[in-house]
Amino acid sequence: MKTCLIVIDAQESFRQRAYWNEGVAAPYFAAQNALIEGAAAAGLPIVRIFHVDEPSNASNPFAVESGHVHPIDGVVAFDAAATFTKHRHSALVNSGLDVWLTENGIRRLIVSGIRTEQCCETTTRHASDLGWEVDYVTDATLTFDMVQPDGRPLLAADIKSRTAAVLAGRFATICSVPQALERAGSVA
């Protein structure tokens, strides 16, 4: 089955957010880089997704005008088979990604990137609903601690566990980096 690695929103914009934490990001960078390097070695196409939103001014780190919508330092450089810009949580909404995947005969997606419970999870659900097989590599996604509506903390590790639990067996196969690369095989 033709497989593609998708790297979602791994962009400098996130370093501009108050919640950014280099210590939390370090294991993500290691896993994301291993996944990219393994996919490249196997000849799999790697697609880069950037998130751009309003307002279109330099103070918004997700606006092109900010200068932060570019690959995040810490993720290994790679030659993208294609690059898409999205304006919604799902990378499949009005970005052209779905057309590119179909035209290139891609049937399985390996999902990775930033943030675990937002764009990565949303893209996974959407892709599954549209008929793609999805391998979700939790270790190659990144999120940060949040505060629940009642004021209690919600730890990033708990968010990642919850995301894996709700996706597993319904929307995706939850994989480690080696498992995703093994499932992809060497067939591009």
ABEGO torsion letter per residue (X at the ends): XBBBBBBBGBBAAAAABAABBAAAAAAAAAAAAAAAAAAAAAGBBBBBBBBBBOBBBAABAABAAAGABBBBBGBBBBBBABBBBBABABAABGAGAAAAAAAAGBABBBBBEOBAABAAAAAAAAAAAAGBBBBBBAAABBBBBBBBAAGBBBBAAAAAAAAAAAABGAABBBBBAAAAAAAAEABX
